[in-house]
């Protein structure tokens, strides 16, 4: 039987393995030199904006919100077209989430909807770079004019993307990244927070390290001894080990190649699907150079489930990204209702992600395209020969 072609896959080379082995053989498995070096390497992709490495993408959001001072009584504006962690990590800090709809074409946060959702209680407005396409950050800044809210970019999909020539990581007050295996680079599990303001970055680094304060000029009791450290505000252990930072550093050296491969595959999909009835290709704006974590098509005429089932039966690991966050039972139980974000909800009913990863071969991509055409025609596609 032919193996299922996944919708995403990591790319690990002998150089990556050697980097991890070298870290394992060093004196440091965690909180050592590879962490600082990885953060420095990341900053070369954020326009020099400082970064704090953390244990995963959800931790990055939690750390970012904590650094922003999110707590009980605060509101956080979030688009529903995202993985639920963008919202749930704010709830974990006691905030109320306010969902604001997305724009047609890119399905990123609609600046007008964000402005309408922002109140005097809004602490953070979170934009999500859906599928790797940057949100309209200049328009979002304009929408928040007169507000004290911070702008956060959930860039789990978009490291390496640019907006009007500026790199993701330099566009919002806080930016969060994910390095899960299907993302544009991986540390197995991992993430990072970038912050424009040095104080926000310090708060992020403390929160990811239990809240520990070690800097002598910040200690309340600086004369206790060289061992002394204090907790001024509670944090959590969200550290990313040296071993995984070593993997991330090796992966970062190929990020440009990963992005170029994804861009080429997206161009092939665009050309092949241009005249295919029953689907719409993903949109993009002229001012964006997306990172293309996903290739999200829209299956029209209420046929998404049928096409999904037929392609899965043909061994094509298509996926749906995502159930609108406010539809999850945890949010429904809090009183959030369907119908509040019609653009995102309509998109969800049609959305289907086709396989996309740097090592996807032209032959396998052609297999995806053929299976999609067959599914739309109502014909069961033949699996590839074993």
C-alpha positions as a Markdown table, in Angstrom:
| # | Residue | x | y | z |
|---|---|---|---|---|
| 1 | Unk | 0.0 | 0.0 | 0.0 |
| 2 | Unk | 1.3 | 3.5 | -0.9 |
| 3 | Unk | 2.1 | 5.6 | 2.1 |
| 4 | Unk | 0.0 | 8.7 | 2.8 |
| 5 | Unk | 1.5 | 11.8 | 1.4 |
| 6 | Unk | 1.5 | 14.3 | 4.4 |
| 7 | Unk | 0.4 | 17.9 | 4.1 |
| 8 | Unk | 3.7 | 19.0 | 5.8 |
| 9 | Unk | 7.0 | 17.4 | 6.6 |
| 10 | Unk | 10.3 | 18.4 | 8.3 |
| 11 | Unk | 13.5 | 18.5 | 6.3 |
| 12 | Unk | 16.4 | 17.1 | 8.4 |
| 13 | Unk | 19.9 | 16.6 | 7.0 |
| 14 | Unk | 23.2 | 15.1 | 8.1 |
| 15 | Unk | 24.3 | 18.6 | 9.1 |
| 16 | Unk | 21.3 | 18.9 | 11.4 |
| 17 | Unk | 22.1 | 15.6 | 13.0 |
| 18 | Unk | 25.7 | 16.5 | 13.4 |
| 19 | Unk | 24.8 | 19.8 | 15.1 |
| 20 | Unk | 22.6 | 18.0 | 17.6 |
| 21 | Unk | 25.2 | 15.3 | 18.3 |
| 22 | Unk | 27.8 | 18.1 | 18.9 |
| 23 | Unk | 25.5 | 19.7 | 21.4 |
| 24 | Unk | 24.9 | 16.4 | 23.2 |
| 25 | Unk | 28.6 | 15.9 | 23.5 |
| 26 | Unk | 29.2 | 19.4 | 24.9 |
| 27 | Unk | 29.0 | 20.5 | 28.5 |
| 28 | Unk | 25.6 | 22.1 | 28.0 |
| 29 | Unk | 22.3 | 20.4 | 27.2 |
| 30 | Unk | 20.2 | 23.4 | 28.2 |
| 31 | Unk | 20.6 | 27.1 | 29.1 |
| 32 | Unk | 24.0 | 27.2 | 27.5 |
| 33 | Unk | 25.7 | 28.9 | 24.6 |
| 34 | Unk | 23.6 | 27.5 | 21.9 |
| 35 | Unk | 20.5 | 29.4 | 23.2 |
| 36 | Unk | 22.2 | 32.8 | 23.0 |
| 37 | Unk | 23.6 | 31.9 | 19.6 |
| 38 | Unk | 20.2 | 30.8 | 18.3 |
| 39 | Unk | 18.6 | 34.0 | 19.5 |
| 40 | Unk | 21.3 | 36.0 | 17.7 |
| 41 | Unk | 20.8 | 34.0 | 14.5 |
| 42 | Unk | 17.1 | 34.5 | 14.7 |
| 43 | Unk | 17.6 | 38.3 | 15.0 |
| 44 | Unk | 19.2 | 38.2 | 11.5 |
| 45 | Unk | 15.8 | 37.3 | 10.2 |
| 46 | Unk | 13.9 | 39.9 | 12.2 |
| 47 | Unk | 15.8 | 43.0 | 11.1 |
| 48 | Unk | 17.9 | 42.9 | 14.3 |
| 49 | Unk | 15.0 | 42.8 | 16.7 |
| 50 | Unk | 15.9 | 40.8 | 19.8 |
| 51 | Unk | 14.4 | 37.4 | 20.4 |
| 52 | Unk | 13.8 | 35.0 | 23.3 |
| 53 | Unk | 13.8 | 31.3 | 22.5 |
| 54 | Unk | 11.0 | 29.2 | 24.2 |
| 55 | Unk | 9.8 | 25.7 | 24.3 |
| 56 | Unk | 7.1 | 25.8 | 21.7 |
| 57 | Unk | 4.8 | 28.2 | 19.7 |
| 58 | Unk | 2.0 | 28.1 | 22.4 |
| 59 | Unk | 4.6 | 29.0 | 25.0 |
| 60 | Unk | 5.7 | 31.9 | 22.8 |
| 61 | Unk | 2.1 | 33.3 | 22.8 |
| 62 | Unk | 1.8 | 32.8 | 26.6 |
| 63 | Unk | 5.2 | 34.5 | 27.1 |
| 64 | Unk | 4.3 | 37.3 | 24.7 |
| 65 | Unk | 1.0 | 38.1 | 26.4 |
| 66 | Unk | 2.7 | 37.9 | 29.9 |
| 67 | Unk | 5.4 | 40.3 | 28.8 |
| 68 | Unk | 2.6 | 42.7 | 27.6 |
| 69 | Unk | 1.1 | 42.5 | 31.1 |
| 70 | Unk | -2.1 | 40.7 | 30.1 |
| 71 | Unk | -4.2 | 39.7 | 33.1 |
| 72 | Unk | -7.7 | 39.6 | 34.6 |
| 73 | Unk | -9.8 | 42.5 | 33.4 |
| 74 | Unk | -7.9 | 42.9 | 30.1 |
| 75 | Unk | -9.2 | 42.2 | 26.6 |
| 76 | Unk | -7.2 | 40.6 | 23.8 |
| 77 | Unk | -8.4 | 40.9 | 20.2 |
| 78 | Unk | -7.8 | 37.8 | 18.1 |
| 79 | Unk | -8.9 | 36.7 | 14.6 |
| 80 | Unk | -10.7 | 33.3 | 14.7 |
| 81 | Unk | -8.9 | 31.9 | 11.7 |
| 82 | Unk | -6.0 | 30.6 | 13.7 |
| 83 | Unk | -4.9 | 27.7 | 15.8 |
| 84 | Unk | -6.8 | 28.0 | 19.1 |
| 85 | Unk | -3.6 | 28.7 | 21.1 |
| 86 | Unk | -3.6 | 32.3 | 19.9 |
| 87 | Unk | -6.7 | 32.8 | 22.0 |
| 88 | Unk | -6.5 | 30.2 | 24.7 |
| 89 | Unk | -3.1 | 31.4 | 25.9 |
| 90 | Unk | -4.6 | 34.8 | 26.6 |
| 91 | Unk | -7.5 | 33.2 | 28.5 |
| 92 | Unk | -4.9 | 31.3 | 30.6 |
| 93 | Unk | -3.7 | 34.7 | 31.9 |
| 94 | Unk | -7.2 | 35.7 | 32.9 |
| 95 | Unk | -8.0 | 37.9 | 29.9 |
| 96 | Unk | -11.2 | 38.1 | 27.9 |
| 97 | Unk | -10.8 | 37.3 | 24.2 |
| 98 | Unk | -12.7 | 39.4 | 21.7 |
| 99 | Unk | -12.8 | 37.8 | 18.2 |
| 100 | Unk | -12.6 | 40.1 | 15.2 |
| 101 | Unk | -13.2 | 39.0 | 11.7 |
| 102 | Unk | -10.7 | 38.6 | 8.9 |
| 103 | Unk | -10.3 | 40.1 | 5.4 |
| 104 | Unk | -11.3 | 38.4 | 2.2 |
| 105 | Unk | -8.4 | 37.1 | 0.1 |
| 106 | Unk | -5.7 | 36.8 | 2.8 |
| 107 | Unk | -7.9 | 35.8 | 5.8 |
| 108 | Unk | -5.7 | 37.8 | 8.1 |
| 109 | Unk | -7.1 | 40.2 | 10.7 |
| 110 | Unk | -9.3 | 42.9 | 9.2 |
| 111 | Unk | -8.1 | 46.3 | 10.5 |
| 112 | Unk | -11.6 | 47.7 | 10.5 |
| 113 | Unk | -12.9 | 44.8 | 12.6 |
| 114 | Unk | -9.9 | 45.2 | 14.9 |
| 115 | Unk | -10.7 | 48.9 | 15.4 |
| 116 | Unk | -14.3 | 48.1 | 16.1 |
| 117 | Unk | -13.3 | 45.4 | 18.7 |
| 118 | Unk | -10.8 | 47.6 | 20.5 |
| 119 | Unk | -11.9 | 49.3 | 23.8 |
| 120 | Unk | -10.2 | 51.0 | 26.7 |
| 121 | Unk | -9.7 | 47.5 | 28.2 |
| 122 | Unk | -7.8 | 46.1 | 25.2 |
| 123 | Unk | -4.3 | 45.2 | 26.2 |
| 124 | Unk | -3.2 | 43.4 | 23.0 |
| 125 | Unk | -4.4 | 43.1 | 19.4 |
| 126 | Unk | -3.1 | 39.9 | 17.9 |
| 127 | Unk | -2.7 | 39.6 | 14.2 |
| 128 | Unk | -2.1 | 36.1 | 12.6 |
| 129 | Unk | 0.0 | 35.7 | 9.4 |
| 130 | Unk | -2.3 | 33.0 | 8.1 |
| 131 | Unk | -0.6 | 30.5 | 5.8 |
| 132 | Unk | 2.5 | 32.6 | 5.9 |
| 133 | Unk | 1.0 | 35.8 | 4.4 |
| 134 | Unk | 1.7 | 38.9 | 6.6 |
| 135 | Unk | -1.3 | 40.8 | 7.9 |
| 136 | Unk | -1.6 | 44.5 | 6.9 |
| 137 | Unk | 0.5 | 45.9 | 9.8 |
| 138 | Unk | 0.5 | 49.5 | 8.7 |
| 139 | Unk | -3.3 | 49.5 | 8.5 |
| 140 | Unk | -3.5 | 47.7 | 11.9 |
| 141 | Unk | -1.3 | 50.4 | 13.4 |
| 142 | Unk | -3.6 | 53.0 | 12.0 |
| 143 | Unk | -6.6 | 51.1 | 13.4 |
| 144 | Unk | -5.1 | 51.2 | 16.9 |
| 145 | Unk | -4.3 | 55.0 | 16.8 |
| 146 | Unk | -5.3 | 56.5 | 20.1 |
| 147 | Unk | -5.3 | 53.2 | 21.9 |
| 148 | Unk | -2.8 | 52.0 | 24.4 |
| 149 | Unk | -3.0 | 48.4 | 23.1 |
| 150 | Unk | 0.1 | 46.6 | 22.0 |
| 151 | Unk | 0.2 | 44.9 | 18.6 |
| 152 | Unk | 1.3 | 41.3 | 18.5 |
| 153 | Unk | 2.1 | 39.3 | 15.4 |
| 154 | Unk | 1.4 | 35.6 | 15.6 |
| 155 | Unk | 4.0 | 34.7 | 13.0 |
| 156 | Unk | 3.9 | 30.9 | 13.6 |
| 157 | Unk | 3.5 | 30.5 | 9.8 |
| 158 | Unk | 5.6 | 33.4 | 8.5 |
| 159 | Unk | 9.2 | 33.5 | 9.6 |
| 160 | Unk | 11.2 | 34.9 | 6.7 |
| 161 | Unk | 8.2 | 36.7 | 5.1 |
| 162 | Unk | 8.4 | 40.4 | 4.4 |
| 163 | Unk | 5.8 | 43.2 | 4.5 |
| 164 | Unk | 6.5 | 46.2 | 2.2 |
| 165 | Unk | 10.1 | 45.1 | 2.2 |
| 166 | Unk | 10.3 | 44.8 | 6.0 |
| 167 | Unk | 10.9 | 41.5 | 7.8 |
| 168 | Unk | 8.3 | 39.8 | 9.9 |
| 169 | Unk | 9.5 | 40.2 | 13.5 |
| 170 | Unk | 10.1 | 43.9 | 13.1 |
| 171 | Unk | 6.4 | 44.9 | 12.3 |
| 172 | Unk | 4.6 | 44.5 | 15.7 |
| 173 | Unk | 5.5 | 45.3 | 19.3 |
| 174 | Unk | 5.7 | 41.6 | 19.9 |
| 175 | Unk | 6.1 | 38.7 | 17.4 |
| 176 | Unk | 5.8 | 35.0 | 18.2 |
| 177 | Unk | 7.2 | 32.2 | 16.2 |
| 178 | Unk | 6.7 | 28.4 | 16.1 |
| 179 | Unk | 9.3 | 25.8 | 15.1 |
| 180 | Unk | 7.0 | 22.7 | 15.0 |
| 181 | Unk | 8.2 | 20.1 | 12.5 |
| 182 | Unk | 5.7 | 21.2 | 9.7 |
| 183 | Unk | 6.7 | 24.9 | 10.0 |
| 184 | Unk | 9.2 | 26.7 | 7.8 |
| 185 | Unk | 12.1 | 25.5 | 10.1 |
| 186 | Unk | 12.1 | 23.2 | 13.0 |
| 187 | Unk | 13.6 | 22.7 | 16.4 |
| 188 | Unk | 11.4 | 19.6 | 16.9 |
| 189 | Unk | 9.3 | 21.6 | 19.4 |
| 190 | Unk | 10.2 | 25.2 | 19.9 |
| 191 | Unk | 9.3 | 28.8 | 19.4 |
| 192 | Unk | 10.5 | 32.4 | 20.0 |
| 193 | Unk | 9.3 | 35.8 | 21.0 |
| 194 | Unk | 10.7 | 39.0 | 19.3 |
| 195 | Unk | 10.1 | 42.4 | 21.0 |
| 196 | Unk | 10.8 | 45.9 | 19.7 |
| 197 | Unk | 11.1 | 47.3 | 23.2 |
| 198 | Unk | 14.1 | 46.1 | 25.4 |
| 199 | Unk | 11.9 | 46.1 | 28.5 |
| 200 | Unk | 9.3 | 43.8 | 26.8 |
| 201 | Unk | 12.2 | 41.4 | 25.8 |
| 202 | Unk | 13.5 | 41.4 | 29.4 |
| 203 | Unk | 10.1 | 40.5 | 30.7 |
| 204 | Unk | 9.7 | 37.8 | 28.1 |
| 205 | Unk | 13.1 | 36.2 | 29.0 |
| 206 | Unk | 12.3 | 36.3 | 32.7 |
| 207 | Unk | 8.8 | 34.8 | 32.3 |
| 208 | Unk | 10.2 | 31.9 | 30.2 |
| 209 | Unk | 12.7 | 31.2 | 33.0 |
| 210 | Unk | 10.4 | 30.9 | 36.1 |
| 211 | Unk | 10.5 | 34.7 | 36.6 |
| 212 | Unk | 14.1 | 34.6 | 37.9 |
| 213 | Unk | 16.0 | 37.8 | 38.2 |
| 214 | Unk | 19.8 | 37.6 | 38.3 |
| 215 | Unk | 21.0 | 41.0 | 37.2 |
| 216 | Unk | 22.7 | 42.6 | 40.3 |
| 217 | Unk | 21.2 | 46.1 | 39.6 |
| 218 | Unk | 17.7 | 44.6 | 39.5 |
| 219 | Unk | 17.9 | 42.5 | 42.7 |
| 220 | Unk | 16.1 | 43.6 | 45.9 |
| 221 | Unk | 18.8 | 42.0 | 48.0 |
| 222 | Unk | 22.0 | 42.3 | 45.9 |
| 223 | Unk | 24.4 | 41.4 | 48.8 |
| 224 | Unk | 23.2 | 37.9 | 49.5 |
| 225 | Unk | 26.0 | 36.3 | 47.5 |
| 226 | Unk | 27.0 | 35.2 | 44.0 |
| 227 | Unk | 24.4 | 32.4 | 44.1 |
| 228 | Unk | 21.5 | 34.7 | 44.7 |
| 229 | Unk | 18.5 | 35.0 | 42.4 |
| 230 | Unk | 15.0 | 36.3 | 43.0 |
| 231 | Unk | 11.5 | 36.0 | 41.6 |
| 232 | Unk | 9.7 | 39.4 | 41.4 |
| 233 | Unk | 6.9 | 38.2 | 39.1 |
| 234 | Unk | 5.8 | 34.6 | 38.6 |
| 235 | Unk | 6.9 | 32.9 | 35.4 |
| 236 | Unk | 7.1 | 29.4 | 34.0 |
| 237 | Unk | 9.8 | 27.0 | 32.7 |
| 238 | Unk | 9.5 | 27.6 | 28.9 |
| 239 | Unk | 13.2 | 27.3 | 28.2 |
| 240 | Unk | 14.4 | 25.8 | 24.9 |
| 241 | Unk | 17.3 | 23.4 | 25.4 |
| 242 | Unk | 20.7 | 23.8 | 23.8 |
| 243 | Unk | 20.2 | 20.6 | 21.9 |
| 244 | Unk | 17.2 | 21.9 | 20.1 |
| 245 | Unk | 18.7 | 25.4 | 19.6 |
| 246 | Unk | 21.6 | 23.7 | 17.9 |
| 247 | Unk | 19.1 | 22.0 | 15.5 |
| 248 | Unk | 17.4 | 25.4 | 15.0 |
| 249 | Unk | 20.7 | 27.1 | 14.2 |
| 250 | Unk | 21.5 | 24.5 | 11.5 |
| 251 | Unk | 18.0 | 24.8 | 10.1 |
| 252 | Unk | 18.2 | 28.6 | 9.9 |
| 253 | Unk | 21.2 | 28.3 | 7.6 |
| 254 | Unk | 18.8 | 26.7 | 5.1 |
| 255 | Unk | 15.7 | 28.9 | 5.7 |
| 256 | Unk | 16.3 | 30.8 | 2.5 |
| 257 | Unk | 16.4 | 27.6 | 0.6 |
| 258 | Unk | 13.2 | 26.4 | 2.3 |
| 259 | Unk | 11.4 | 29.5 | 1.5 |
| 260 | Unk | 12.5 | 29.4 | -2.2 |
| 261 | Unk | 11.4 | 25.8 | -2.5 |
| 262 | Unk | 8.0 | 26.6 | -1.0 |
| 263 | Unk | 7.6 | 29.6 | -3.4 |
| 264 | Unk | 8.4 | 27.4 | -6.4 |
| 265 | Unk | 5.9 | 24.8 | -5.4 |
| 266 | Unk | 3.2 | 27.5 | -4.8 |
| 267 | Unk | 3.9 | 28.8 | -8.3 |
| 268 | Unk | 3.4 | 25.3 | -9.7 |
| 269 | Unk | 0.1 | 24.9 | -7.8 |
| 270 | Unk | -1.0 | 28.3 | -9.0 |
| 271 | Unk | -0.4 | 27.4 | -12.6 |
| 272 | Unk | -1.9 | 23.9 | -12.4 |
| 273 | Unk | -5.1 | 25.1 | -10.6 |
| 274 | Unk | -5.6 | 28.3 | -12.6 |
| 275 | Unk | -8.4 | 26.8 | -14.8 |
| 276 | Unk | -9.7 | 24.1 | -12.4 |
| 277 | Unk | -13.4 | 24.6 | -11.9 |
| 278 | Unk | -14.7 | 24.4 | -8.3 |
| 279 | Unk | -11.6 | 25.8 | -6.5 |
| 280 | Unk | -10.1 | 29.1 | -5.7 |
| 281 | Unk | -6.4 | 29.6 | -5.2 |
| 282 | Unk | -5.0 | 31.4 | -2.2 |
| 283 | Unk | -4.8 | 35.2 | -2.5 |
| 284 | Unk | -1.9 | 37.5 | -1.8 |
| 285 | Unk | -1.3 | 41.2 | -1.8 |
| 286 | Unk | 1.3 | 43.0 | -3.9 |
| 287 | Unk | 3.1 | 44.3 | -0.8 |
| 288 | Unk | 3.7 | 40.9 | 0.7 |
| 289 | Unk | 6.4 | 38.3 | 0.1 |
| 290 | Unk | 4.7 | 35.3 | 2.0 |
| 291 | Unk | 6.6 | 32.5 | 3.6 |
| 292 | Unk | 3.9 | 30.0 | 2.4 |
| 293 | Unk | 3.6 | 27.6 | 5.4 |
| 294 | Unk | 0.3 | 26.4 | 3.9 |
| 295 | Unk | -1.3 | 26.3 | 0.4 |
| 296 | Unk | -4.9 | 26.8 | 1.4 |
| 297 | Unk | -7.4 | 26.4 | -1.5 |
| 298 | Unk | -11.2 | 27.0 | -1.3 |
| 299 | Unk | -13.4 | 24.2 | -2.4 |
| 300 | Unk | -16.7 | 25.7 | -3.7 |
| 301 | Unk | -20.3 | 24.5 | -3.9 |
| 302 | Unk | -20.3 | 22.8 | -0.5 |
| 303 | Unk | -18.0 | 20.0 | -1.6 |
| 304 | Unk | -15.1 | 20.4 | 0.8 |
| 305 | Unk | -15.9 | 17.4 | 2.9 |
| 306 | Unk | -16.4 | 15.2 | -0.2 |
| 307 | Unk | -13.1 | 16.4 | -1.8 |
| 308 | Unk | -11.3 | 15.9 | 1.6 |
| 309 | Unk | -12.6 | 12.3 | 1.9 |
| 310 | Unk | -11.8 | 11.4 | -1.7 |
| 311 | Unk | -8.3 | 12.8 | -1.5 |
| 312 | Unk | -7.5 | 11.1 | 1.8 |
| 313 | Unk | -8.8 | 7.8 | 0.2 |
| 314 | Unk | -6.3 | 8.4 | -2.6 |
| 315 | Unk | -3.4 | 8.7 | -0.1 |
| 316 | Unk | -3.2 | 12.5 | -0.2 |
| 317 | Unk | -2.9 | 14.0 | 3.3 |
| 318 | Unk | -4.9 | 17.1 | 2.8 |
| 319 | Unk | -5.8 | 19.1 | 6.0 |
| 320 | Unk | -8.2 | 21.7 | 7.2 |
| 321 | Unk | -6.7 | 24.8 | 8.9 |
| 322 | Unk | -8.5 | 25.7 | 11.1 |
| 323 | Unk | -11.8 | 25.3 | 12.9 |
| 324 | Unk | -12.6 | 28.9 | 13.8 |
| 325 | Unk | -11.3 | 29.4 | 17.3 |
| 326 | Unk | -14.6 | 30.6 | 18.8 |
| 327 | Unk | -16.3 | 27.4 | 17.6 |
| 328 | Unk | -14.3 | 25.2 | 20.0 |
| 329 | Unk | -16.5 | 23.9 | 22.8 |
| 330 | Unk | -14.3 | 25.6 | 25.4 |
| 331 | Unk | -15.2 | 29.0 | 23.9 |
| 332 | Unk | -18.8 | 28.0 | 23.1 |
| 333 | Unk | -19.2 | 27.1 | 26.8 |
| 334 | Unk | -18.0 | 30.7 | 27.6 |
| 335 | Unk | -20.8 | 32.2 | 25.6 |
| 336 | Unk | -19.1 | 32.7 | 22.2 |
| 337 | Unk | -21.5 | 32.1 | 19.3 |
| 338 | Unk | -21.3 | 31.1 | 15.7 |
| 339 | Unk | -22.1 | 33.8 | 13.2 |
| 340 | Unk | -20.0 | 36.5 | 14.8 |
| 341 | Unk | -17.2 | 36.4 | 12.3 |
| 342 | Unk | -18.9 | 35.6 | 8.9 |
| 343 | Unk | -15.9 | 35.9 | 6.7 |
| 344 | Unk | -13.7 | 33.5 | 8.7 |
| 345 | Unk | -16.6 | 31.1 | 9.1 |
| 346 | Unk | -17.4 | 31.1 | 5.4 |
| 347 | Unk | -13.8 | 30.5 | 4.6 |
| 348 | Unk | -13.6 | 27.6 | 7.1 |
| 349 | Unk | -16.5 | 25.9 | 5.3 |
| 350 | Unk | -14.4 | 25.9 | 2.1 |
| 351 | Unk | -10.8 | 25.7 | 3.2 |
| 352 | Unk | -8.5 | 22.8 | 2.3 |
| 353 | Unk | -4.7 | 22.7 | 2.7 |
| 354 | Unk | -2.8 | 20.8 | 0.0 |
| 355 | Unk | 0.6 | 19.2 | 0.8 |
| 356 | Unk | 3.4 | 21.7 | 0.9 |
| 357 | Unk | 6.9 | 21.2 | 2.1 |
| 358 | Unk | 10.4 | 21.8 | 0.7 |
| 359 | Unk | 11.1 | 18.2 | -0.2 |
| 360 | Unk | 7.8 | 17.6 | -2.0 |
| 361 | Unk | 8.8 | 16.3 | -5.5 |
| 362 | Unk | 7.2 | 17.5 | -8.7 |
| 363 | Unk | 5.9 | 14.0 | -9.2 |
| 364 | Unk | 4.2 | 13.9 | -5.8 |
| 365 | Unk | 2.8 | 17.4 | -6.4 |
| 366 | Unk | 1.4 | 16.3 | -9.8 |
| 367 | Unk | -0.2 | 13.4 | -7.9 |
| 368 | Unk | -1.9 | 15.9 | -5.6 |
| 369 | Unk | -3.1 | 17.9 | -8.5 |
| 370 | Unk | -4.4 | 14.9 | -10.3 |
| 371 | Unk | -6.2 | 13.6 | -7.2 |
| 372 | Unk | -7.8 | 17.0 | -6.7 |
| 373 | Unk | -9.1 | 17.1 | -10.2 |
| 374 | Unk | -10.4 | 13.6 | -9.9 |
| 375 | Unk | -12.1 | 14.4 | -6.6 |
| 376 | Unk | -13.8 | 17.4 | -8.1 |
| 377 | Unk | -15.0 | 15.3 | -11.0 |
| 378 | Unk | -16.4 | 12.7 | -8.6 |
| 379 | Unk | -13.9 | 10.0 | -9.8 |
| 380 | Unk | -11.9 | 8.0 | -7.3 |
| 381 | Unk | -8.2 | 8.8 | -8.0 |
| 382 | Unk | -5.8 | 5.9 | -8.4 |
| 383 | Unk | -3.0 | 5.8 | -5.8 |
| 384 | Unk | 0.6 | 6.0 | -7.0 |
| 385 | Unk | 2.2 | 2.7 | -7.7 |
| 386 | Unk | 4.0 | 1.1 | -4.8 |
